[in-house]
Amino acid sequence: MITSVGLLRERRFLPLFVTQFLGAFNDNLFKNAMVFFATYEIFNSAEQETQFSAIATGIFILPFFLFSALAGQLADSFDKARIMRIIKAAEVLIMLVGATGIFLSNLPLMLVALVGMGVHSTFFGPIKYAIIPQHMQSHEVLGGTGLVEAGTYIAILCGTIAGGVLDPHMAAFAVVGVAMIGWLASLNIPPAPPLITLKIDYNIFRASYRLISATMHIRRLFLAIMAISVFWTIAAVLAVLFPPLVKNVFHAQKDVASVFLGIFSIGIAIGSVIINRLLKGNVSARYSPISVLAMSVFVLDFYWTASGWGAPGGPLQTHLAANGLPPIAALGEGDLLKTMELLEVAGAWRVLFDLGMIAITGGMFVVPLYAFLTTTVDKSQTSRTVAANNIVNSAFMVAGSVGIVGVTKAGVSVSNAILVVLVLCFASAFAAWRLYKAEKIPHGEEHLPGEEGA
């Protein structure tokens, strides 16, 4: 039996892993370079920075809502490996547009490229999960899914760090180069021919409605998709909050924002590996409820630390006074803390630990749920099932991004907005608990939500 890590030596998995890794890396290198550029070079208020971060997140997610149904149909109707190569070739062109925007310091052009990358990820997303059960044996699906998820978040870590530290011109060259390498890697993905012939519906709204209706009537799919959607809403809210939180609450430079996002990413990767070991290849939501409840504990501790960080007598004020530095109110843009300076503040390691544990427990929560999507239905339907999940996920994430902007515009501070995440954790735990209970119900006896016993 091949271990999950052993799959990385297999041609049926390694090219897929490398291709999706580089795609996730490029998404985050470009997106974070752009967001940090706007946060630290263009805008000068927490409200504007939060709004722009939300806009960037929203327009990247919007294509998932619009085009996932079409992406799922295409992926189930044609060779998945061939579609991947076309998508990766398109990424090269998109990144050329983005690189031009960076060189010209043209924010609208960069946003156009970001939309393009959202479309790219929309069509790539269903395939990267759906191709796994087609190339893997049944006992390898959870391990393969976990590796893809772990690889995605390691790539997010690397892309996030690179987006924060690279000179903009270097980032422009990098995104084009990485896109080209990703396309070359996709050429080695083994064929994955379609298992069914579909009549493709190009009306994206009708197709989306039909796809969701055809998927969500299966109880365990409904619960898995809802739990995943709430989880990604948490991730979207944190992604919106991190840049203004780091600058205005922790009074730190953008390299610290990169560290925050990076720790979150690597933590999910670690959680993905841990849960695969605990479940030993079995697809189950057994550990998902307790994982997200544990996550809520660390979210609460992170909130407590952030809310008191710059208060009179708080960690930052104490640090500034002890080092003969001016109080927070007198700090200028050039006085923002770098990573090593932040680590000298009492409580900084507690903040990083909380972030890491939020991410690890989040990874343990979400990976088995993705495995549900690809093992509950027939292999000929997996791409459309993942696509239906992506539509619902994207709707939740856009709502989360817009909602958190509304919360901050209503006068809630960036640190207090973290409490929104705490509420979402409890919603995720409830959905995961219902899913675990539904595992024991045979497929043929499942009912629509709210129709038990019908």
ROTORDO-433628 format. One line per field, with one value per residue (C-alpha): chain; x, y, z. Coordinates in steps of 0.02 Angstrom, whole numbers. Example, Ala and Ser with C-alpha at 12.3 -4.5 7.8 and 13.67 -1.06 7.14 Angstrom:
<atoms>
ch = c(A	A) $
xx = c(615	684) $
yy = c(-225	-53) $
zz = c(390	357) $
</atoms>
This chain:
<atoms>
ch = c(A	A	A	A	A	A	A	A	A	A	A	A	A	A	A	A	A	A	A	A	A	A	A	A	A	A	A	A	A	A	A	A	A	A	A	A	A	A	A	A	A	A	A	A	A	A	A	A	A	A	A	A	A	A	A	A	A	A	A	A	A	A	A	A	A	A	A	A	A	A	A	A	A	A	A	A	A	A	A	A	A	A	A	A	A	A	A	A	A	A	A	A	A	A	A	A	A	A	A	A	A	A	A	A	A	A	A	A	A	A	A	A	A	A	A	A	A	A	A	A	A	A	A	A	A	A	A	A	A	A	A	A	A	A	A	A	A	A	A	A	A	A	A	A	A	A	A	A	A	A	A	A	A	A	A	A	A	A	A	A	A	A	A	A	A	A	A	A	A	A	A	A	A	A	A	A	A	A	A	A	A	A	A	A	A	A	A	A	A	A	A	A	A	A	A	A	A	A	A	A	A	A	A	A	A	A	A	A	A	A	A	A	A	A	A	A	A	A	A	A	A	A	A	A	A	A	A	A	A	A	A	A	A	A	A	A	A	A	A	A	A	A	A	A	A	A	A	A	A	A	A	A	A	A	A	A	A	A	A	A	A	A	A	A	A	A	A	A	A	A	A	A	A	A	A	A	A	A	A	A	A	A	A	A	A	A	A	A	A	A	A	A	A	A	A	A	A	A	A	A	A	A	A	A	A	A	A	A	A	A	A	A	A	A	A	A	A	A	A	A	A	A	A	A	A	A	A	A	A	A	A	A	A	A	A	A	A	A	A	A	A	A	A	A	A	A	A	A	A	A	A	A	A	A	A	A	A	A	A	A	A	A	A	A	A	A	A	A	A	A	A	A	A	A	A	A	A	A	A	A	A	A	A	A	A	A	A	A	A	A	A	A	A	A	A	A	A	A	A	A	A	A	A	A	A	A	A	A	A	A	A	A	A	A	A	A	A	A	A	A	A	A	A	A	A	A	A	A	A	A	A	A	A	A	A	A	A	A	A	A	A	A	A	A	A	A	A	A	A	A	A	A	A	A) $
xx = c(0	66	64	-10	164	218	92	214	325	184	161	-27	-15	148	117	-58	16	150	25	-100	40	110	-64	-104	68	41	-135	-70	93	-4	-154	-50	77	-69	-161	-3	42	-129	-130	42	69	-102	-227	-206	-356	-414	-586	-517	-392	-526	-640	-505	-453	-635	-655	-500	-563	-738	-690	-573	-714	-855	-806	-829	-1009	-1040	-943	-925	-1075	-1000	-829	-903	-994	-839	-731	-850	-873	-692	-522	-479	-292	-320	-429	-295	-166	-282	-315	-129	-91	-223	-137	19	-81	-173	-10	62	-82	-50	136	99	-14	125	254	136	74	-99	-222	-370	-260	-204	-386	-425	-287	-355	-526	-438	-352	-521	-589	-433	-457	-644	-611	-462	-544	-670	-538	-402	-517	-621	-469	-408	-537	-510	-322	-319	-383	-524	-410	-296	-429	-420	-230	-226	-355	-256	-95	-180	-253	-86	7	-117	-86	102	90	-18	116	255	152	99	277	339	199	254	442	472	501	349	452	525	349	295	430	395	208	240	382	283	135	247	320	145	94	246	202	24	89	139	-31	-95	-254	-419	-551	-735	-844	-1006	-1070	-1161	-1260	-1178	-1292	-1203	-1334	-1231	-1377	-1492	-1348	-1298	-1476	-1495	-1326	-1358	-1533	-1464	-1328	-1401	-1542	-1415	-1410	-1226	-1176	-1289	-1212	-1033	-1056	-1135	-995	-861	-948	-951	-768	-719	-822	-710	-556	-625	-663	-488	-408	-502	-457	-273	-193	-286	-274	-85	-62	-189	-203	-32	51	163	231	172	302	206	44	137	190	10	-59	87	61	-123	-78	54	-59	-197	-68	-14	-195	-225	-86	-137	-318	-266	-160	-302	-432	-310	-382	-565	-679	-771	-822	-786	-659	-732	-850	-720	-588	-689	-741	-557	-532	-658	-557	-402	-505	-569	-393	-331	-472	-429	-246	-284	-414	-292	-136	-125	-230	-154	-48	-62	84	127	115	221	351	361	380	513	616	598	489	342	165	56	-34	134	193	209	207	394	378	276	355	448	430	581	530	353	422	504	333	263	121	179	217	45	-31	68	26	-160	-151	-60	-186	-333	-262	-214	-386	-462	-364	-420	-599	-609	-506	-625	-769	-688	-661	-850	-882	-778	-830	-1017	-1061	-1012	-844	-935	-1015	-870	-823	-1002	-1016	-859	-923	-1088	-987	-884	-1041	-1110	-937	-914	-1085	-1044	-871	-934	-1069	-935	-822	-965	-1032	-868	-852	-1028	-981	-828	-924	-1054	-918	-856	-667	-558	-511	-693	-740	-644	-796	-888	-767	-811	-996	-955	-854	-1008	-1110	-975	-973	-1162	-1157	-1011	-1100	-1255	-1144	-1063	-1235	-1286	-1136	-1229	-1381	-1372	-1368	-1536	-1621	-1562	-1692	-1692	-1646	-1802	-1890	-1830	-1961	-2052) $
yy = c(0	171	299	470	548	404	466	607	479	424	499	484	611	712	818	861	909	1021	1103	1147	1200	1325	1390	1423	1503	1621	1670	1724	1802	1916	1950	1990	2095	2198	2211	2257	2385	2467	2454	2526	2639	2706	2707	2784	2733	2568	2587	2613	2472	2351	2400	2374	2208	2153	2213	2116	1960	1981	2003	1853	1746	1811	1701	1546	1596	1634	1499	1347	1257	1274	1222	1065	1016	1039	941	792	800	810	742	827	828	916	1049	1078	1114	1240	1325	1336	1410	1543	1581	1635	1765	1826	1850	1950	2071	2073	2101	2249	2322	2304	2388	2532	2541	2530	2465	2439	2333	2230	2205	2144	2014	1965	1933	1828	1726	1702	1632	1523	1452	1426	1308	1224	1195	1057	960	957	865	766	691	612	470	439	412	348	190	211	198	332	466	543	544	621	751	792	813	927	1030	1033	1079	1217	1298	1278	1364	1500	1520	1539	1653	1760	1782	1817	1944	2037	2038	2045	2209	2242	2227	2062	2002	2046	1935	1798	1779	1755	1632	1528	1521	1452	1319	1270	1247	1135	1029	1007	925	772	742	570	567	568	537	578	441	515	618	777	905	1063	1204	1369	1473	1498	1548	1406	1283	1342	1323	1149	1093	1150	1073	907	903	974	847	718	746	714	821	961	956	940	1087	1195	1157	1191	1352	1420	1373	1469	1616	1615	1612	1755	1862	1833	1872	2038	2081	2032	2178	2319	2221	2207	2390	2474	2357	2276	2432	2325	2328	2221	2085	2046	2031	1905	1809	1807	1742	1622	1545	1523	1434	1317	1276	1213	1107	1029	999	913	788	759	718	594	503	503	438	312	338	324	464	524	686	607	737	888	954	948	1022	1178	1197	1194	1323	1437	1433	1498	1628	1693	1702	1791	1918	1950	1980	2092	2197	2239	2251	2440	2487	2589	2466	2340	2243	2372	2527	2440	2392	2568	2647	2521	2562	2751	2760	2878	2816	2740	2903	2982	2840	2879	2766	2742	2682	2526	2370	2242	2057	2041	2200	2133	1972	2074	2132	2029	1920	1915	1730	1700	1786	1678	1520	1562	1590	1427	1328	1412	1352	1176	1142	1219	1098	952	1012	1040	901	756	861	879	691	672	771	654	488	510	520	420	464	530	665	720	878	941	901	1000	1138	1145	1159	1300	1398	1388	1422	1576	1645	1625	1701	1853	1875	1862	1988	2112	2079	2113	2278	2321	2278	2393	2533	2521	2574	2405	2406	2288	2191	2173	2111	1952	1901	1869	1725	1654	1647	1561	1428	1373	1367	1256	1141	1117	1072	952	867	841	770	647	586	570	457	310	333	222	322	259	313	493	631	813	925	949	797	659	525	584) $
zz = c(0	-48	93	58	50	-62	-192	-228	-316	-430	-604	-582	-440	-440	-598	-533	-364	-442	-561	-425	-307	-431	-472	-289	-266	-412	-357	-188	-247	-363	-249	-95	-190	-254	-86	10	-124	-103	87	116	-35	-87	56	227	332	408	327	151	173	234	90	-41	36	30	-151	-204	-114	-185	-367	-356	-286	-400	-551	-441	-417	-601	-694	-578	-656	-829	-763	-684	-844	-951	-829	-829	-1020	-1081	-1034	-870	-905	-1072	-991	-860	-996	-1079	-912	-871	-1042	-1008	-842	-935	-1033	-877	-784	-929	-902	-715	-739	-852	-718	-588	-700	-736	-555	-634	-503	-624	-738	-589	-539	-716	-697	-527	-604	-737	-602	-519	-683	-700	-525	-556	-700	-617	-447	-490	-586	-454	-334	-460	-547	-384	-373	-559	-537	-357	-275	-149	3	-71	-100	75	70	-103	-55	102	3	-122	21	113	-46	-82	86	80	-89	-10	124	-5	-116	30	92	-84	-112	44	19	-169	-257	-369	-528	-470	-429	-607	-682	-553	-589	-775	-746	-621	-740	-877	-762	-708	-889	-920	-767	-830	-989	-884	-802	-861	-965	-870	-1005	-972	-897	-963	-1109	-1061	-1156	-1092	-1035	-1072	-980	-823	-711	-763	-757	-583	-518	-592	-529	-351	-353	-416	-284	-125	-110	-49	138	171	21	81	255	191	72	206	329	198	147	324	344	187	248	402	289	182	335	405	236	230	410	413	316	411	574	560	512	628	778	788	712	603	426	281	312	473	371	262	418	484	320	303	475	435	273	341	489	375	284	449	498	331	365	547	505	371	500	627	505	425	252	305	247	402	488	657	709	619	755	893	776	739	921	967	831	916	1078	988	893	1060	1132	975	995	1178	1135	985	1077	1217	1111	1097	1249	1392	1490	1348	1271	1137	1247	1379	1249	1178	1351	1403	1248	1262	1106	1080	1119	984	947	900	788	602	449	462	642	602	677	574	610	726	818	841	916	1053	1115	1259	1195	1013	1019	1094	942	822	920	914	726	701	803	718	553	610	682	524	414	521	499	312	227	266	202	31	27	55	-104	-213	-135	-105	-291	-444	-523	-677	-568	-459	-555	-552	-367	-328	-443	-346	-187	-262	-309	-132	-57	-165	-119	65	44	-51	81	216	130	105	278	366	273	331	509	505	418	557	678	741	761	659	816	874	700	743	847	683	655	827	780	615	706	802	641	562	714	704	518	545	690	582	444	563	616	432	395	470	356	198	37	-22	139	142	134	90	238	341	263	379	395	239) $
</atoms>
